[in-house]
Structure formats: structure tokens, C-alpha cells
Amino acid sequence: MAKKISSKRGITRRDFVKTAGIAAGMAAVGTGLEGILVSHQAPVYAQERSLHFLLWKNFSPPADVEILRQGEEWGKQSKVNVKIEQINANDIPARAAAAIESKQGPDIIQFFHNWQNQYGDSLVDVTDIGAALESKYGGYIDYCKTHAMLNGRFNAVPHTVVPNIYVVRASYMNAAGTTSWPKTWEELRREGKKWKASGHPIGQTVGHTFGDAVDFTYPYLWSFGVAERDEKGAVVIASKQTLEALKFFKALWDDAMDPAGAGWDDSSNNRAFLSGAITATNNAPSIYLTASNQVILDEKGAPLVNDILHVSNPAGPAGVFHYHYSQQLAIPKYSKNVETAKEFIRWLMDKEQFTKYLRRGQAYQAAALKAYMKDAMWDMFPALKPYRDHLLEGRHVGWKGGADANAARVVQNYVLIDMLANVATGKMTPEESLKWGEGQLKSIYSA
């Protein structure tokens, strides 16, 4: 349920009586009390500003506590009634689309990936904020900036980024005879086959969910040299590299992965890992933080965190790649509180507030601004430093083309994820899935 933080009530009976007294004694001042009675409104100076902020329920609960606290703090000092509403991240696209279509809803919306680029003409230009932050703090991580810009302007303010690499149970690897984390996808298939045989496969979703499916699929395909478009925007998915990636994924899935992953959401692999069902999964820091904060024990009664490794994605023929989804804050043009929303975003992004938010979230989210890669937060949570170390290895969705509205539709329609899922579940052969995917991309990019 949304939490409403109110900093000040509207005009009170005492205020009204006071205003009436002042008005009666100042005949020269317009209509005074008479104007109030006719308009049925309090004087402008007594009216209360308001702000509605929609964002996700964080996978690091302490971050939610902090953002609510910050909303309350800013609301009180700025005399603004701040309503912070948090929902499941998978529900944000539908809420945003409904708000933009109806021209009513939240004053600030948190978008993931490049989702907001679908609504570029309906969003306030926030280049003034985005450029000022970039100048002050030394620049953004490339893909975060790309996701937040459209047609040369910021249509959202780059806020945070959730890094994703592999999370691994070291003891399960060792028990199966694996001495080190595989460096290539072929090695992962070979070693993962041993893990699966011992009852602890690799857990990976290729379902319709906002984070883990995208975070795995895009860098996996990039590592084989796959691009959905070329630099001129032409669809080039139908390549030998893509076919090779699909054929190999079928082998990887059958030999090493948990078949249940086809229907998982972003919390399913967390539960599977923490319960001891899987050896490895591509994930954000949430698994480690849950194991640490809840003091989860392994089968031997020892703290599970001591058995968790954080490691890089394996390499494909084209190298090692990662995808870390960005989060940005946008203001719809329908908002009647644009300047108030801008004030709040500027305040949230000020170093004093922003470092509190990141640190309270226990390094679950990194900053879109590069300067924070040197923040003391990473020394506070040393086990999570590998996430920071691979933070710059990401690309933007839509590569080699832009991260435009159509690239956002490809993400939200799960086209590339479904190409893998079709093959994994046996719904299509690699050749059939490639043809299907090409058709989907051409339909979207020609719209």
C-alpha cells in the first residue's frame, strides 16, 4: 500500500478567522475575505504543494526505508505533501502506459532499461538536471546516459543501475570436481553438466520478467557477436552468429540448466539459490544480501555467505559482456507539479542524500554517475566489489543501433528472451526461432 507523507494540512478554522480579521482591516487590499468566500479557495500562499512518486519495491528493503525517509524529510522542509508509491517492478510498465495515455497519474515515474523512450514526447525535458549532474560529478556510465536520452535531450534523469554478474555456490562446484569458475560458455556447459548431475544445476530464467531474463539474454547474445540492428538501424539479427548462439543455448540448457527456469520471475532464482537447489545464477547482489541479513545457514550449519562467490559472465566467441539495467526518473508532461518534481529530483541526487540511499541499500544499486564507483560504500561491502569491477562492461539495449522507442518495445515485448525460450523449451528449432525473432524485430523497427 502506498505511504502518504503529509507535511502540512490545508487552511484551518483558526487560519480562516485570522485571514478574515486581516481582510476586514485592510479595505485597500482587493477583495480580501470576500474573494475567498466567492472562490471557495484559501489564499494561494496557504495552499499546499503535492508530489506523487511511483517507483519499485526494492530487492534491498533497507533502500525502501531510506527513500521513504528522504521523501518525508524533503516534504517537511519544502512544505510539500509527498506521496511515495512502491509497486512490483513488473507492474511499472502498465501503470506508466496508463498514466501517459490518460494524462493523469504520478508526477515522477521510475523507469528501467530504456522503457521511457516509448513516451519521449510525453515527458518533460530534464536536460537541465541531467547536464548539471554530469558536469558536477564527472560524467555518467555510458549505457545509463544512452538509456536516459532521446533525440539529444534527457527525457529522464539517470538515477541508479543494478549490476548483474554470476552468483555461485563454491562448495557445490568443488564437490562436482570443478576447481575454478568456467571462463567460457563451453566450459560452463561442460562443468554445469556435472553440477546438474549432482542435483544442483544452473538456474536461469528466460521468462517474461523485467530483470534477470534481460540481464542474461542480452550479454549472452553479444558475446557471440549478435546485434539486433546495425549502426544505420537495419535489422541484422539473422546472422550465423545468432544461429550459433541459439544452437549452443539449447545444448547449455539441456545439459546444465534447471528446466523450471523457463517460467521463473526475478525472485525465483533467489529462492532456488538460497534453498540449495542450484549452483549458480546470473543475478544482482540480492542473494548475498538476503543470506547475510537473514543469517541463512548452509547444509552444514555454517553461514551461507561464506560459500558465495561473485564472478564474471563467461566469454563467448566475441568476448565477455554484461548487462546492468539502469533506472531513471522521468516527469510526465501532464504533471501539474513539474517544478516541484524537479526540485525533489535535484535534492535526491545531491551527494548528501544519494550516498545515504546507496549505502543504506547495501550496495544493491550502484550509481549512474561514475564518480560513485570510488564511494566508500564498496569498502563497506567488500564481497560485492566484483559488481563494481564489471560495471563499465555493459552496453545499451538496441546495440548496435540506438536505445530508442523501438528498442524499448523489443525489451518490453521480450523478443530476444523469447528467442532463447523457444529453443530451450523445444517450442521451436534454432532455425525456426531465429526466423520468428527476425520477423518480430522487423515488425517493431518498421513501425
C-alpha positions in Angstrom: 0.0 0.0 0.0 1.3 3.4 -0.8 2.6 5.5 2.0 1.4 9.1 2.2 3.7 11.6 3.9 2.0 14.8 4.8 4.0 17.8 5.9 1.2 20.4 6.4 -2.6 20.5 6.5 -4.7 22.9 4.4 -6.1 26.1 5.8 -7.6 25.6 9.4 -10.5 27.3 11.0 -8.1 29.5 13.0 -6.3 30.5 9.8 -9.6 31.4 8.3 -10.6 33.6 11.2 -7.2 35.2 11.2 -7.5 35.9 7.4 -10.9 37.4 7.9 -9.7 39.8 10.5 -6.8 40.9 8.4 -9.1 41.3 5.4 -11.6 43.4 7.3 -8.9 45.8 8.5 -7.4 46.3 5.0 -10.0 47.7 2.8 -7.5 48.8 0.2 -6.3 45.2 -0.4 -8.5 43.9 -3.2 -11.5 41.8 -2.2 -9.8 40.1 0.8 -12.2 37.8 2.6 -14.9 38.5 0.0 -12.7 36.9 -2.7 -12.1 33.9 -0.5 -15.8 33.4 0.1 -16.7 33.8 -3.6 -13.9 31.5 -4.9 -14.3 28.9 -2.0 -10.5 28.7 -2.0 -7.8 29.5 0.5 -5.3 32.2 -0.4 -2.5 31.0 -2.7 0.1 31.3 0.0 -1.8 28.9 2.2 -2.3 26.2 -0.4 -0.3 23.1 -0.1 2.0 21.7 -2.9 1.9 17.9 -3.5 4.0 15.3 -5.3 3.3 11.7 -6.3 6.4 9.5 -6.9 6.0 6.0 -8.3 8.9 3.5 -8.1 9.6 -0.2 -7.5 9.7 -2.2 -4.3 13.5 -2.7 -4.0 15.1 -6.1 -3.6 17.1 -4.5 -0.8 14.4 -3.5 1.7 16.6 -1.0 3.6 16.8 1.1 0.5 13.0 1.4 0.6 13.2 2.6 4.2 15.6 5.2 3.2 13.7 6.6 0.2 10.6 6.9 2.3 12.5 8.7 5.0 14.0 11.0 2.4 10.6 11.8 1.0 9.3 12.6 4.4 12.4 14.8 5.2 12.2 16.8 2.0 8.4 17.1 2.2 8.6 18.7 5.7 11.4 21.1 4.8 9.8 22.1 1.5 6.2 22.1 2.7 5.2 19.5 0.1 2.8 16.7 0.6 4.9 13.8 -0.8 3.2 10.5 -1.7 5.7 7.7 -2.4 4.1 4.7 -4.0 6.0 1.5 -4.5 4.9 -1.4 -6.7 6.4 -4.6 -8.2 8.8 -3.6 -11.0 6.9 -5.9 -13.4 3.8 -3.7 -12.9 5.5 -0.4 -13.7 5.2 -0.6 -17.5 1.4 -1.0 -17.4 1.0 1.8 -14.8 3.2 4.1 -16.7 1.4 3.4 -20.0 -2.0 4.0 -18.4 -0.8 7.3 -16.8 0.6 8.6 -20.1 -2.5 7.6 -22.0 -4.9 9.1 -19.6 -2.7 12.1 -18.8 -3.1 11.7 -15.1 -1.0 9.9 -12.5 2.3 10.2 -10.8 4.4 13.3 -11.1 7.7 11.2 -11.1 7.9 7.7 -12.6 10.9 5.4 -12.2 11.7 3.6 -15.5 14.0 0.7 -16.1 16.3 -0.1 -19.1 15.1 2.5 -21.7 11.4 2.0 -21.1 10.6 5.7 -21.0 11.8 6.3 -24.5 8.5 4.9 -25.7 6.9 8.1 -24.3 9.5 10.7 -25.3 7.1 13.3 -26.5 5.0 12.9 -23.3 7.9 13.5 -20.9 9.4 16.8 -19.6 12.8 17.7 -20.9 15.1 17.4 -17.9 18.4 18.2 -19.7 18.9 21.0 -17.2 19.2 18.5 -14.4 20.9 15.7 -16.3 23.6 18.0 -17.7 24.2 19.7 -14.4 24.7 16.4 -12.6 27.1 15.2 -15.3 29.1 18.4 -15.0 29.2 18.3 -11.2 30.1 14.7 -10.7 32.3 13.9 -13.7 30.0 12.0 -16.2 27.6 9.1 -16.4 28.3 5.4 -17.2 27.8 5.3 -20.9 24.8 3.0 -21.2 23.0 4.8 -18.3 23.2 8.1 -20.2 22.2 6.4 -23.5 19.1 4.9 -21.9 18.1 8.3 -20.5 18.4 10.3 -23.6 16.3 10.6 -26.8 16.9 12.9 -29.7 19.8 14.7 -28.0 18.0 15.5 -24.8 17.5 13.9 -21.4 13.9 12.7 -21.0 14.8 11.2 -17.7 17.4 11.7 -15.0 19.9 8.8 -14.7 19.5 7.6 -11.2 20.9 4.2 -10.4 22.0 0.9 -12.0 21.5 -2.6 -10.8 24.7 -4.6 -11.7 24.4 -8.3 -12.6 27.1 -11.0 -12.7 27.2 -14.7 -11.6 26.5 -15.8 -8.1 27.9 -19.2 -7.3 28.0 -21.8 -4.5 31.7 -22.6 -4.2 31.1 -25.9 -2.3 28.8 -27.3 -5.0 31.3 -26.6 -7.7 34.1 -28.2 -5.7 32.0 -31.2 -4.8 31.4 -31.9 -8.5 35.1 -31.6 -9.3 35.2 -28.0 -10.7 38.2 -26.2 -9.3 37.5 -22.8 -10.7 34.8 -20.8 -12.3 34.5 -21.5 -16.1 35.9 -18.8 -18.3 33.9 -19.6 -21.4 30.3 -20.7 -22.2 31.6 -24.0 -23.5 33.4 -24.6 -20.2 30.2 -23.6 -18.3 28.2 -26.2 -20.2 30.8 -28.9 -19.5 31.1 -28.1 -15.8 27.5 -27.3 -15.4 26.6 -30.8 -16.7 28.4 -32.1 -13.6 26.6 -29.8 -11.3 23.2 -30.8 -12.8 24.1 -34.5 -12.4 24.8 -33.9 -8.8 21.4 -32.3 -8.3 22.4 -28.6 -8.4 22.1 -27.2 -11.9 22.5 -23.6 -13.1 19.3 -21.6 -12.6 18.3 -19.1 -15.3 15.0 -17.6 -16.2 14.0 -17.0 -19.8 10.6 -15.9 -18.7 8.7 -12.6 -19.1 10.3 -10.7 -16.2 11.9 -7.3 -16.1 15.4 -8.1 -14.7 17.1 -11.4 -14.8 15.9 -12.6 -18.2 17.1 -9.4 -19.8 20.3 -9.3 -17.9 21.3 -12.8 -19.1 20.0 -12.7 -22.7 21.5 -9.5 -24.0 25.1 -10.1 -22.9 24.9 -13.8 -23.8 24.0 -12.9 -27.4 26.5 -10.0 -27.5 29.2 -12.5 -26.5 28.5 -14.4 -29.7 28.8 -11.2 -31.8 25.0 -10.9 -32.1 23.4 -7.5 -32.8 19.7 -6.8 -33.4 20.4 -3.8 -35.6 23.4 -2.3 -37.3 24.7 1.3 -36.9 22.2 2.5 -39.5 19.2 0.9 -37.8 18.7 -2.1 -40.1 17.7 -5.4 -38.5 20.6 -7.8 -38.7 19.6 -10.5 -36.3 19.5 -13.2 -39.0 23.2 -13.9 -38.8 25.3 -17.1 -38.4 26.4 -15.7 -35.0 22.8 -15.7 -33.8 22.1 -19.2 -35.1 25.3 -20.4 -33.4 24.2 -18.7 -30.1 20.8 -20.4 -30.3 22.1 -23.8 -31.1 24.6 -23.6 -28.2 22.0 -22.3 -25.8 19.9 -25.4 -26.5 22.9 -27.6 -25.5 23.7 -25.4 -22.5 20.0 -25.5 -21.3 19.6 -29.3 -21.7 23.0 -30.2 -20.2 23.4 -27.8 -17.4 20.3 -25.7 -16.6 17.2 -26.2 -14.5 14.2 -26.6 -16.8 12.0 -24.9 -14.3 13.7 -21.6 -15.2 11.6 -21.2 -18.2 8.8 -19.9 -16.0 10.8 -18.1 -13.3 10.4 -14.4 -12.3 13.2 -12.3 -10.7 12.7 -13.7 -7.3 12.5 -17.4 -8.3 16.3 -17.9 -8.8 16.9 -16.1 -5.4 14.8 -18.7 -3.7 16.3 -21.6 -5.6 19.8 -20.5 -4.7 19.1 -19.8 -1.0 17.4 -23.2 -0.7 20.3 -25.0 -2.1 18.6 -26.1 -5.3 21.1 -24.6 -7.8 24.8 -24.0 -8.1 24.9 -20.7 -10.0 22.7 -18.0 -11.4 23.1 -14.6 -13.1 21.9 -12.1 -10.5 22.2 -8.8 -8.7 23.6 -8.6 -5.1 20.2 -9.5 -3.6 21.1 -13.2 -2.9 24.2 -12.3 -0.9 22.4 -9.6 1.0 19.5 -11.8 1.9 21.8 -14.6 3.1 23.8 -12.1 5.1 20.9 -10.0 6.6 18.8 -13.1 7.5 21.8 -15.1 8.6 20.9 -18.1 6.4 22.9 -21.2 7.1 24.1 -23.9 4.7 23.6 -27.7 5.0 26.5 -27.8 7.5 25.1 -25.1 9.7 27.7 -22.5 8.6 26.8 -19.0 7.3 25.8 -19.4 3.6 27.5 -16.1 2.7 30.9 -17.8 3.3 30.1 -20.1 0.4 29.1 -17.4 -2.1 31.3 -16.3 -5.0 30.6 -13.3 -7.3 32.2 -13.9 -10.7 32.2 -12.6 -14.3 30.0 -13.9 -17.1 31.8 -16.5 -19.2 33.2 -15.4 -22.6 31.7 -16.2 -26.0 33.5 -16.1 -29.4 33.3 -12.3 -29.3 34.4 -11.9 -25.7 32.9 -11.2 -22.2 29.9 -8.9 -21.9 27.5 -7.9 -19.1 24.2 -6.1 -18.9 23.4 -4.0 -15.9 19.9 -2.4 -16.0 19.7 1.3 -15.4 17.0 3.1 -13.6 16.0 6.7 -14.3 13.4 9.2 -13.1 11.0 10.9 -15.5 8.4 13.6 -15.2 5.3 13.3 -17.4 4.2 16.5 -19.1 0.7 16.0 -17.7 2.0 16.8 -14.2 0.8 20.0 -12.6 3.8 19.9 -10.3 6.7 19.9 -12.8 8.9 22.4 -10.9 8.2 20.7 -7.6 9.2 17.4 -9.1 12.4 18.9 -10.4 13.2 20.3 -7.0 12.8 16.9 -5.4 14.9 15.1 -8.0 17.7 17.6 -7.6 17.6 17.1 -3.9 17.6 13.3 -4.2 20.6 13.4 -6.5 22.6 15.7 -4.2 25.6 13.7 -2.8 24.5 14.0 0.8 21.1 12.3 0.1 22.3 10.0 -2.7 25.2 8.4 -0.8 22.8 7.7 2.1 20.4 5.9 -0.3 23.1 3.8 -1.9 24.8 2.8 1.3 21.5 2.1 3.1 20.7 -0.2 0.2 23.9 -2.0 1.0 25.4 -1.7 -2.5 22.5 -3.4 -4.1 22.3 -0.5 -6.5 25.2 1.4 -8.0 25.1 5.0 -9.2 24.6 6.0 -12.8 27.3 8.6 -12.2 30.9 7.3 -12.5 32.2 9.3 -9.5 30.4 6.9 -7.1 32.4 4.0 -8.3 35.0 5.3 -5.8 32.5 5.8 -3.0 33.3 4.3 0.4 30.2 2.1 0.0 32.2 -0.5 -1.8 34.6 -0.8 1.1 31.6 -1.2 3.4 30.5 -4.3 1.4 33.8 -5.8 0.1 32.1 -9.0 -1.0 30.2 -7.0 -3.6 33.1 -5.3 -5.2 33.1 -7.6 -8.2 29.8 -6.0 -9.2 31.6 -2.6 -9.3 34.5 -4.0 -11.1 32.3 -5.2 -14.0 30.1 -2.1 -14.0 31.6 -0.5 -17.1 31.3 -3.6 -19.3 27.7 -3.1 -20.1 26.1 -2.0 -23.3 22.8 -0.3 -24.0 19.8 -2.3 -25.3 19.3 -1.9 -29.0 23.0 -2.1 -29.7 24.4 -1.5 -32.4 21.6 0.8 -33.1 20.2 3.4 -30.6 18.3 2.9 -27.4 15.2 4.5 -28.9 11.5 3.8 -28.6 11.5 0.7 -30.7 14.5 -0.7 -28.8 12.4 -0.2 -25.7 9.5 -2.1 -27.2 11.8 -5.0 -28.1 12.7 -5.2 -24.4 9.2 -4.9 -23.1 7.9 -7.5 -25.6 10.7 -9.9 -24.6 11.6 -10.7 -28.2 15.2 -11.7 -27.6 14.3 -13.6 -24.5 11.6 -15.5 -26.3 14.1 -16.5 -29.0 16.0 -18.3 -26.3 12.9 -19.6 -24.6 11.5 -21.0 -27.8 14.7 -23.1 -28.2 15.1 -24.1 -24.6 11.5 -25.4 -24.2 11.6 -27.2 -27.6 8.8 -25.0 -29.0 11.0 -24.2 -32.0 14.2 -25.3 -33.5 17.1 -22.7 -33.5 16.4 -22.0 -37.2 12.7 -21.5 -36.6 13.2 -19.3 -33.6 15.7 -17.1 -35.5 13.2 -16.7 -38.3 10.5 -15.8 -35.8 12.7 -13.3 -34.0 13.7 -11.6 -37.2 10.0 -11.2 -38.1 9.3 -9.7 -34.7 12.2 -7.3 -34.9 11.3 -6.1 -38.4 7.7 -5.6 -37.4 8.7 -3.4 -34.4 11.5 -1.5 -36.0 9.5 -0.7 -39.1 6.5 0.7 -37.1 
